Amino acid sequence: MRMPLFSKPLASLTDDELMQKVSIKDDDRAFGELYRRHARRLMGFFFRQMNGDEALSADLTQDAFMRVWTARQKFTGRNFHTWMLTISYNLLKNHYRQDEHRKEYESFARQSEEEIEGNDVVSRMDSDDFDRALIQELEMLSPESRLLFSFRFEEELTVPEIAILMSLPEGTVKSRLYKLTQTLKQKLNRYDHI
């Protein structure tokens, strides 16, 4: 006999099922379970986008979950993770628009044509050195390029999901991903052995 959706233990429910409980019944325990599952990863996402500013990343994480709660009745019942990232992406765009971040937002709004200057290291490096070099190169990217990298390679979203999230045509997402990966490949080519 199959148990009804709302009598299962919270830990056994999918994210979408939990969000349905939040949406329909304002279930704060289900919301707490979603927070427990996603807060750390979402903070890591913001941490990477804010170049390691831990306090700002924590604030943005809290703001994102507050917006999830506020918009709970707008949840359509499909793919909570993508829906939450959409809210987080919009929160980042709003953050970049603030006066003290105007210059950063302008960089975010247009796709940079400048190549990223690499670090000229002669000796062979192990994978830890590669990770540090990749992080350094990512920090030099525009906020939009960092987001694109994060959505595809850290959050593991598909091209169609990214296109919806960033309100871009799929072809644009593909071409920007191609350009981004080629740029990173060129800048990190000294690590081909890893």
N, C-alpha and C positions, 0 to 999 in steps of 0.2 A: 504494500500500500504506500503510495507516494504521499509525503508530508506536504501540507500546504506551505506556500512561500513564507508566510509570516510566523510559522511556528518552528522554523529551523533555528538552530543556534546562530548567532551573528557571525561567528568566525567561519561558518561553512557557507555563507551566502557570497555570491559574486558581488563585485562592486556595483554593478547595475541593479541587482536586487536590493542591496543596501540603500542605494540612492532612491529607489522606488519607495522604500519604507520612509525615508526622510521626506520625500516629496509628498507622499499621500498622508502620512500620519505625523509629520513633524517629529519623527523619532530621533531624539538627541543621542540615544545609545548607538543607533546605526550610524549617525553622523560621526560619533566618536570613533567607531571602528574604521570608517573611511579615513579619518584624520590619522589614526594610528598606522594605517597601511601606507598612506601617501605623503605625509608631512615631511618626512626626512628626505625622500627623493625630490619632492617639489622644492625644498629648501636648497638642495644641491643644484637644481636647475637654476634657481635665482642666483645662487652663489657664483655660478659660472658666468651668468649674464652680467653680474655687478662686479666682476673682476675681484672676487674674494672679499667683498664687504659683508661680513657675517651679520652685523646688526641690521643692515638694510635688507639682507636676504631673509632674515627672520621676520621682519616687519612685512615684507611682501608676501611671505608664506601665510602669515596670519590674515592679511588683507584678502588673499586669494580664497582662503577657506571661509572668510566672512561673506565674500561674494557668492561662493557656492551655496552657502546657507540662505542668503537673501534671494537667490535665483532658483532655489530648490524646486519650485513649482513649474519652472520652465524646462526642467529636464525631460527630454523626450523618451527616455528609457533605453537609449542606445549609446554604448561606449562612453562610460563615465570618464575614463582616463583622457580621451580626446576632448571631451566637453570641459573638463577641469583645465586642461592645457590651453584651450581657447580662452577661458576666463583669465588665466595667468598671462597669456600673450597680450591680451587687451590691457591688463594691468601694467605690463611692461611698457606698452606704447604710451599709456597715460603718464607713466613715470618719466619717460623720455621727453614728453611735451612740457614738463614743468620748466619754469624759467631758468633755474640753475642748471638744467640739463639741455638747454636749447641747442647748443653746439653738437652734443652727442646725438640728439634726435635728428638733426639735419643730416648727420652722417648715416644714421639708421634709415632715414627715408630714401636716400638715393644709394644706388649700388656703386660701390667704390671701384674705380678703374685702375687704381694704383696697385702695384705689386707690393707684397709684403717683403720687407727686407729680412733676410734670414741671418742666422747666427753662423759665422764661418768657423766651424770646429773641424780640425784636421783629423784628430784621432777617432778610431772606431769606438762606438759607445754601446752599452748594453740597453736593454729595454727600458730600464728606469730612466736613463738619460733621454731615450726617445720620448717617453711620456712627458718628461719635463720640457723638452723642446717643443712637443706638440702643444702643450698648455701655453707656452710662451707665444707660439705662432697664433693660437686661437685668441689670446688676449690682444693681439695686434689687429685682429679682424674688426670690421664694423659690427655694431650690435646686431644688425640684420643677418650677417653671415654667421655670427656665433649662434644665433637662434636657429638658423637653418641647419648648421652642423649638429647642434644639440637635439633638435627634433628628429633628425634622420639617424644619427649614429649613437646617441645616448638614450633618447626616448624610444628609438626604434620604430618611428612612425613610417607609414608608407608614403609614397609620393602623393597619391590622392588625398590622404589625411592631411598632409602638410599643405597641400593646395587649398583645401577647405579652411584650415586653421589660419593661414596667412592671407586668404582671399586673393589668391594668385592662380592663373591658369596652370594646369599640370605641366605644360611644355616649359613655362617660365621656371617652375620649380626644378625640372630636370636640367635645364641649361645652367641655372645657378649652382645646382649641386655639382654638375660636371666641372664648371669653372672653379668652384671652391676646391674640389678634390684634386684637380690638376695643379692648382696653385700650391696646395699643401704638399702634394707629391713632389713638386719642383723644389720647394723650400726644404723638404725633409729628405731629399734623395740620398743624402750621405748616410741614411739609416737603412738603405735597401737590404743590407745583410740581416736585419732583424726580422 
